[in-house]
Structures are given as C-alpha cells and as structure tokens.
Amino acid sequence: MSDLGYGFYPTHPGEVVKDELEERSISQRKFADSLEMDYSVLNEILNARRPITTTTALMFEAALDIPADSLLKMQMKYNMHTAMEDNSLHEKLKNIRRIAAVF
C-alpha cells in the first residue's frame, strides 16, 4: 500500500476546463463574467493554483457540460498525488504503518 499508483503527473481539473474554453474559443474573462465569478479566481483555478470546489464544479458542469463528479474526482486524485510527494507526510505514513503492524 506504499505506492498508491496515481501516475507520474497529476492533472488538475482546471487544466481540463482551460482546454475546453480554448477549444470553444471562449475567453477566460467572458467565461468568468458569465459565471459571475471573479476573473482572478477563475484564472487561479485554470492555472492549478486554486482547487476546484463542489460549487465551481457544478457551475462548470452547467456551463460546459463537463460532469461535476468527474472534475471533483480529478481534484481528489490531484490532491492525493501532490500530498504523496510531500516527504514529511511520506515519512509520517511510513511510521504509522510500522506502528500499525504491531497491532
């Protein structure tokens, strides 16, 4: 169980939304305005500097027909992958597994 197998590179759901906007030739500013969202918040999501929330996933689903649950699963996997890259967490989990083996 030490390797959760999330692949080499995690995909942030913002990247998927960003690609979709580019494919449809929709500007980020126009999209943010249509969602009544601050442009800076949208830009941070699309550039993987801010996580997608349930609310934003539902808004993206309504606007772009990308399933909200898929975006949220992608965010969860992104979070898991980036957490596993944290060496201090990795060591803590290793110690927990060692202690739990005694039980």
N, C-alpha and C positions, 0 to 999 in steps of 0.2 A: 504494500500500500504506500510505499515511499514515493513512487512515481505516479502521479495522477493522470499523466498522459494527455495534457491539453495542447499538445503540438509545440511547434517551435516559435510561432509568432501569434500572439492573441489578436483577434480582430475586435476592435471597439465598434459598437453599433453605430456610432456617429459616422464612421467611415462608410458604412452601407448607405446611410441616409445622404451623406455628401455625394456619393457616386450616383445615387438616384436623382438628386437635384441637378447634377451636371448632365446626366443623360437626358433629362427633361428640359434642359436649358432654363432652369428656374434659379434666379439669383438668391443668394442667402438672405439678403436684406428683404427682398419681396416675400420670401417664404416666412421669415420671422414676423413681418408685418401681418401676413395672413393668419398666423397663429396667435397674434397679439402677444408675442414673446420678444424680449429684448434681443436685439441683434447680437450683442456680445455673448449672451447666454447660449444662443444657437451656435455661434461660431466656436465657442469653447467645447460644446458637445461634438460638433462635426470634426474638430481637431483633437479629439480624445483627451481634452484637458478637464472635462467635467463628465460625470457619469449620467447616463440616461435614467430617468425616473419612470415610475409607472405612469404618471400623468403625461410626461413628454412622449412616452411610447404610445400611449393611446391617441395623443394628438397627431403623431406621425402616421399612425395607422389610419386615422380618419382622413388625413390629407393625401397620403401616398399609397394607401392600401398595402402597407408592409405590416404583417401581423405583429401586434404589440408583444405577444408572448415570445415570439422569435427574437425580437430586439432585447427583451428582458433576459432571456436565456443567454444570449450573446454577451450581455453586460455581466451576468453572473460568471460565465466562463472566463471573461476578460479579468474580472476581479480575482478569481481563483488563481489564474495563471500569474498575474502580477504579484499576488501575495506569496506564491510559492517561490518567486525569485528573490524574496526577502531572506537573506542569510540568517538573520537573527530569528525569524519565525521558523525557518528550516531547522535550526538547532533546537529551538524550544519544542517543536513537534517530535524531533528525534528523542529528546529527553522524556517527553510524555510517553512515547511508545515503549521506551526502555522501562519506565516505571510501571506502565500498564501491563507489561509482560509478566510482572511479578504476581499480579492479581490472579 
